[in-house]
Amino acid sequence: MRSEDEKSWILIPDHRGEKIYYTGERYSTTLQTVGEVPAGYTLIAPETDFDTWNGTEWVTDSAAEKKHIISLADEEKTCLLRLANERNTPLQYVVDLEMATDSERAGLLSWKNPVYC
């Protein structure tokens, strides 16, 4: 491109078609215009869902990542406990009524005794 006085050439960055990332919320879009990357965007992709922009680079928020992992583990634990309870409640009634076979009693006991890996 020529300068305004048309006496020299000006190099303008051309990132058209490249992905740019909004530093506020990490979403991406494709740059459509010639020129610098707009303010608030970067060409650098975040590496995790827990990255935040510090002004020059993405930094992983380890505390938020850990909180999310713990939350997922708690959800899985709740689900597994609910499934175990649904399976064992009818068997517990049979044992309580003294109608269970030796195999059923042993099965219930094995569910109640934790196995540590």
DAMOCOR-V223542 format. One record per pair of residues at least 6 apart in sequence whose ideal C-beta (glycine too) atoms are under 6 Angstrom apart, sorted by the first residue. I is the first residue (numbers start at 1). J is the second residue. D is the distance in Angstrom with one decimal. If there is no record, write none. Layout:
I_J_D, I_J_D
This chain:
1_10_5.1, 1_12_5.5, 3_10_5.3, 12_34_5.5, 12_35_5.8, 13_36_5.7, 14_34_5.1, 15_31_4.8, 16_31_5.8, 18_31_5.4, 19_28_4.9, 19_30_6.0, 20_31_5.1, 20_37_5.7, 20_41_4.3, 20_43_6.0, 21_28_5.1, 21_42_5.4, 21_45_5.9, 22_41_5.7, 23_40_5.7, 23_42_5.8, 23_53_3.6, 26_46_4.9, 37_43_6.0, 46_58_4.5, 48_60_5.3, 50_60_5.4, 50_61_4.7, 50_64_4.9, 50_65_4.2, 51_58_3.9, 51_60_5.4, 52_59_5.9, 52_61_5.4, 88_111_5.3, 91_104_6.0, 91_108_4.9, 94_100_4.5, 95_105_5.8, 95_108_5.7
